Amino acid sequence: MTIMETRKHGDASDGMIGGRQTRFEGQLKVTGAATYALEYPVEGLAHAVLVQSTIPAGQVVSIDTSKALEAPGVLLVLTPEDDLGLTTASDWHGNRPENQPYHPLPREVRFNGESIATVIAETREQAVEAAKLLDIVYAEAPSVASLDDPNAGEGKAVDMLNVAWGDAEAALAAAPVMIEAEYSTPREYHVAMEPHGLTVKWDGDQLTVWEPSQWSHGMARSYAEWFAIPYENVRLISPFIGGGFGSKGAALAYSAVAAFAARKLGRPVKLAVTRPQNFTSYGGRAATRQTIRLGATEDGVLQAIVHRGASETSTYADWPEQTGAATSILYKVENFSSQHRIVPVNTVTPGALRGPGKNPSAYGIECAMDELAWKLGMDPLDLRLKNYADRDYQSGKPWSTRRLREALMEGAEAFGWSKRSHQPRSMREGRTLIGWGIGCGTFPVIQAPSEAMIRILGNGRVEVVSGAIDMGQGTYTILAQTAADVFGVPVSQVDVKLGDSRLPGSAIAGGSMLAGSILGAVHKAATAARDELIGLALSDANSPLRDTGANTLTFGDGRISVSRGEGPSLTLPELMAALGRDELEIRRNTLPDGATAQEHHQAWTTMAKVRGPTMGDYSMHSWCAHFAEVRVDEDFGTVRVSRMVSAFDCGRLYNPRLVESQWRGGIIMGIGQALLEEGLVDQRNGRMMNSNVGDYLVPTNSDIPDIQVISVGVPDFNASALGGKGVGEVGIVGVAPAIANAVFHATGKRVRDLPITLEKLI
Amino acid sequence: MTRTIHLSLDINGRRHELDVEPRVTLLDALREELALTGTKKGCDQGQCGACTCHVDGKRVLSCLTLAAQVEGRQITTIEGIAAENGDLHPVQAAFIENDAFQCGYCTPGQIMSAVACIREGHAGSDEEIREYMSGNLCRCGAYNSIVAAVREAAEAVR
């Protein structure tokens, strides 16, 4: 088996694929010169503020705007009275209802905190002040506050999520050892540091949108469809985005409102969604609950898994947070059954948040495995290794690569797991209880077609051009490294242009699908450009390389030369000059040959061409094993994570430095999920009670210990053209159960509802 | 309220004249009036630290500071800490080298806090750095690298 070569930082190979190149756009970010969506100097801006509903359900009977309109600086007030004349856009898959009107400021209120009006003024301060003067009359209707509301009911089954093989109930009944437990997770939120918002400007029927986006092409499509203008008329610009984590992949109601206001006023509009408004302008991770029953032999061989899950959704759209998504593929089991229900409540529709589905799912199964290990008197590490899945039992397909065993073994070694005293409450320092726990994680390899352009300029600079997004994962850097590698030039000779819907289409920066997808396109385009250069260099009458008799050329150390090392060697600008070329431009995509223009458009602007992890011959996933140490104050129940070691199989790493950062980021979000994060809902009126970052707690620097991350992956060329699997999502998956299991080990108390706060331990 | 007031603000060693409403925060004055957008708005309510600037060398949250409060004071923003010739401040260089950011949105605030943290003498240990950098949230989770960058820059300054 090929072990990925590790490269030491600090030499020329940093700039190649797999090197530890520092962040390509780093200088811009540390000097404040990176420009985010609300920072573009657009002349003549008007400022819009949103007004959100204060009831959970019912009708907006009337909004008296007279006082607001009289307030200084106010230009326009939009309410449900205004017909914006918009049409409903397609969903992510490209399905679109015919001629359905779209009301982004609806008369019917469906959740507390829904946008129902907008005030636009000369300054933001004036708009904020005037917004307070709206006199809103509601007719409130009965509502369901949350999953915990007694009136929430059982919801509805999601049949497509039913998974079963063998006879789980019978095998469970026959199993000598059985455990059953219910686990729950609260609403959780993205809390990207850059709040949502946009600047929008019309020039005739041409629309320019500066908006943080995980998917420039997909979001541009929504605007085109809302306003019934050609797709080509929309330009969405998003070269820098202040975090997304799943929240910035779709244009939202306020986006439509801002664009409408700009058209109506005939001047550009900036709309900043306030931090509190961010909590209800789009959905976070749905609250979940799941019951897991495991049956095993006395020596710890799993006989059956029965899983029943449920998650919150809204009253107007079905969003399943798939609590069974990881349950089915982590372990070898011959009898399996999983079902999932969604329970409509009066909330904004939940959405994708880092590790959607897999995250709460792994929380359930990984806690349950720990409970089973305890019941069996087994080391939880041994139980996991004993039930190691030799193939994907759900699809029946072999794994492409699965080095979860190596992750468990190497993680355990680095953590010192063998020193664990397995009895709960058996490790302590004075009044501090110490606990160690394991949690495994996984995330599927998702593939999407992408397109990229390579431009070689007369001065020797290499441009990589793509509509792909860098929200901090490192797209700029790894695209530059790929081009540098192909052309044998330093990264400093490469320019990368990203984040613009006018540029070649790309997979979404989400679902951990971007790097593998876009690098395939960039590598293909760069290789084609290199081949074209070679062809020209060997055939052009003016090329000094023509008469060498060589049939190919080598690119390396900034020079193009004959492979056997004889004859002339030229730099890129020298070769371009000899060829008399100012520019060489090549565009390639990873769609099948002969794809139509419509298929191109569909590929970049919908999810229709996305391929799941088992659509080919293999089952393809990233894997990880987390080892957590917690320290629990015996008197106060406060939990601190004091140490973490996490080992990952994400295939080949295109840039280990940046990958390690992303892994740690996921782990830290997982620590927040385990110990801090919880959207609190007022059960009387469905209102978010902690919609700010002082009350919805995310980890601070002092909450986080040193986190050791280890790569155990090998290149997986089924997963992607260059051998990588997804990196961004998997880091969080399995962290919360590792911590929950460590808390049990420390205290002997099993907390089954996140977050694990001190009152649950005393 | 339509009344505007005239302010002279000393920012990064330069005098800026502006007419704003009295209720305009330093953060909005920087971002909306003066095109100094390096200072970020993450919450606008003093909870996230993204808007951290220096006033007379001390770190302040510019979202909780009125522009009118800082007339006659020396304001420093992220745009003002590199050397005249463009050389990065040691903290900026250490942030790049240690990969102490991902999306970059909290980064200016982190760096302004880090510069002050070192100057305050609160970078003596990793534990102390963590504590004195905890007013600046980073949702991408670059905390380990931020601690490493502050430690490295503090050693360079010593």
Chai-1 contact restraints between the chains, C-beta under 6 A:
chainA,res_idxA,chainB,res_idxB,connection_type,confidence,min_distance_angstrom,max_distance_angstrom,comment,restraint_id
A,T22,B,I96,contact,1.0,0.0,6.0,A-B,restraint_1
A,G26,B,I96,contact,1.0,0.0,6.0,A-B,restraint_2
A,K29,B,F101,contact,1.0,0.0,6.0,A-B,restraint_3
A,K29,B,G104,contact,1.0,0.0,6.0,A-B,restraint_4
A,K29,B,T107,contact,1.0,0.0,6.0,A-B,restraint_5
A,V30,B,Q92,contact,1.0,0.0,6.0,A-B,restraint_6
A,V30,B,F95,contact,1.0,0.0,6.0,A-B,restraint_7
A,V30,B,I96,contact,1.0,0.0,6.0,A-B,restraint_8
A,G32,B,G38,contact,1.0,0.0,6.0,A-B,restraint_9
A,G32,B,I78,contact,1.0,0.0,6.0,A-B,restraint_10
A,G32,B,E79,contact,1.0,0.0,6.0,A-B,restraint_11
A,G32,B,P108,contact,1.0,0.0,6.0,A-B,restraint_12
A,A34,B,G104,contact,1.0,0.0,6.0,A-B,restraint_13
A,E39,B,T37,contact,1.0,0.0,6.0,A-B,restraint_14
A,P41,B,A35,contact,1.0,0.0,6.0,A-B,restraint_15
A,P72,B,T2,contact,1.0,0.0,6.0,A-B,restraint_16
A,E125,B,E21,contact,1.0,0.0,6.0,A-B,restraint_17
A,E125,B,R23,contact,1.0,0.0,6.0,A-B,restraint_18
A,V191,B,R139,contact,1.0,0.0,6.0,A-B,restraint_19
A,A192,B,R139,contact,1.0,0.0,6.0,A-B,restraint_20
A,M193,B,G42,contact,1.0,0.0,6.0,A-B,restraint_21
A,M193,B,A50,contact,1.0,0.0,6.0,A-B,restraint_22
A,M193,B,Y105,contact,1.0,0.0,6.0,A-B,restraint_23
A,M193,B,C106,contact,1.0,0.0,6.0,A-B,restraint_24
A,M193,B,R139,contact,1.0,0.0,6.0,A-B,restraint_25
A,E194,B,Y105,contact,1.0,0.0,6.0,A-B,restraint_26
A,G242,B,C103,contact,1.0,0.0,6.0,A-B,restraint_27
A,G242,B,Y105,contact,1.0,0.0,6.0,A-B,restraint_28
A,G243,B,C103,contact,1.0,0.0,6.0,A-B,restraint_29
A,G243,B,R139,contact,1.0,0.0,6.0,A-B,restraint_30
A,G243,B,C140,contact,1.0,0.0,6.0,A-B,restraint_31
A,R275,B,C43,contact,1.0,0.0,6.0,A-B,restraint_32
A,M471,B,C103,contact,1.0,0.0,6.0,A-B,restraint_33
A,G472,B,Q102,contact,1.0,0.0,6.0,A-B,restraint_34
A,G472,B,C103,contact,1.0,0.0,6.0,A-B,restraint_35
A,G472,B,C140,contact,1.0,0.0,6.0,A-B,restraint_36
A,R657,B,D99,contact,1.0,0.0,6.0,A-B,restraint_37
A,S661,B,D99,contact,1.0,0.0,6.0,A-B,restraint_38
A,S661,B,Q102,contact,1.0,0.0,6.0,A-B,restraint_39
A,R664,B,G141,contact,1.0,0.0,6.0,A-B,restraint_40
A,R664,B,N144,contact,1.0,0.0,6.0,A-B,restraint_41
A,G665,B,C140,contact,1.0,0.0,6.0,A-B,restraint_42
A,G665,B,G141,contact,1.0,0.0,6.0,A-B,restraint_43
A,I668,B,G141,contact,1.0,0.0,6.0,A-B,restraint_44
A,V693,B,C43,contact,1.0,0.0,6.0,A-B,restraint_45
A,V693,B,Q47,contact,1.0,0.0,6.0,A-B,restraint_46
A,V693,B,C48,contact,1.0,0.0,6.0,A-B,restraint_47
A,G694,B,Q47,contact,1.0,0.0,6.0,A-B,restraint_48
A,T700,B,S134,contact,1.0,0.0,6.0,A-B,restraint_49
A,N701,B,R130,contact,1.0,0.0,6.0,A-B,restraint_50
A,N701,B,M133,contact,1.0,0.0,6.0,A-B,restraint_51
A,N701,B,S134,contact,1.0,0.0,6.0,A-B,restraint_52
A,N701,B,Y143,contact,1.0,0.0,6.0,A-B,restraint_53
A,S702,B,R130,contact,1.0,0.0,6.0,A-B,restraint_54
A,S702,B,E131,contact,1.0,0.0,6.0,A-B,restraint_55
A,S702,B,S134,contact,1.0,0.0,6.0,A-B,restraint_56
A,I704,B,Y143,contact,1.0,0.0,6.0,A-B,restraint_57
A,D706,B,N144,contact,1.0,0.0,6.0,A-B,restraint_58
A,I707,B,N144,contact,1.0,0.0,6.0,A-B,restraint_59
